[in-house]
């Protein structure tokens, strides 16, 4: 049986590496995700469980 904390939402952020022309993981977020590039975003993946 899975524990609740093992099933929590997660967001993987990728960024384009222009030298390699591939995407690389730039972050893994279980809690608040706040970014300005390529556009402003501020979300709480854990909040999805409360919907």
C-alpha positions as CSV (number, residue, x, y, z in Angstrom):
1,X,0.0,0.0,0.0
2,X,1.3,3.5,-0.9
3,X,1.7,6.2,1.7
4,X,-0.1,9.5,1.1
5,X,3.2,11.4,0.9
6,X,4.5,9.1,-1.9
7,X,1.5,10.0,-4.0
8,X,1.8,13.7,-3.7
9,X,1.7,15.8,-6.9
10,X,5.0,16.8,-8.5
11,X,6.0,19.2,-11.2
12,X,9.1,18.7,-13.3
13,X,10.5,21.9,-14.9
14,X,12.6,21.6,-18.1
15,X,14.7,24.2,-19.7
16,X,16.0,24.2,-23.3
17,X,19.8,23.9,-23.5
18,X,20.6,25.9,-26.7
19,X,24.1,24.4,-27.0
20,X,22.8,20.8,-27.0
21,X,19.4,21.7,-28.5
22,X,17.7,19.4,-25.9
23,X,15.7,19.9,-22.8
24,X,17.2,19.3,-19.3
25,X,15.5,19.1,-15.9
26,X,15.8,22.5,-14.2
27,X,13.8,21.6,-11.1
28,X,11.5,19.2,-9.3
29,X,8.8,20.7,-7.2
30,X,6.6,19.1,-4.6
31,X,5.6,22.3,-2.9
32,X,5.3,25.9,-4.3
33,X,6.6,26.5,-7.8
34,X,7.3,30.1,-8.7
35,X,9.0,31.1,-12.0
36,X,9.2,34.2,-14.2
37,X,10.5,32.6,-17.4
38,X,9.1,32.0,-20.0
39,X,6.1,33.6,-18.3
40,X,5.1,34.3,-14.7
41,X,3.7,31.3,-12.8
42,X,3.0,30.7,-9.1
43,X,1.4,27.4,-8.2
44,X,1.2,25.0,-5.3
45,X,1.1,21.4,-6.6
46,X,0.2,20.1,-3.1
47,X,-2.9,22.3,-3.3
48,X,-4.3,20.0,-6.0
49,X,-5.0,17.4,-3.3
50,X,-7.2,19.9,-1.5
51,X,-9.5,20.5,-4.6
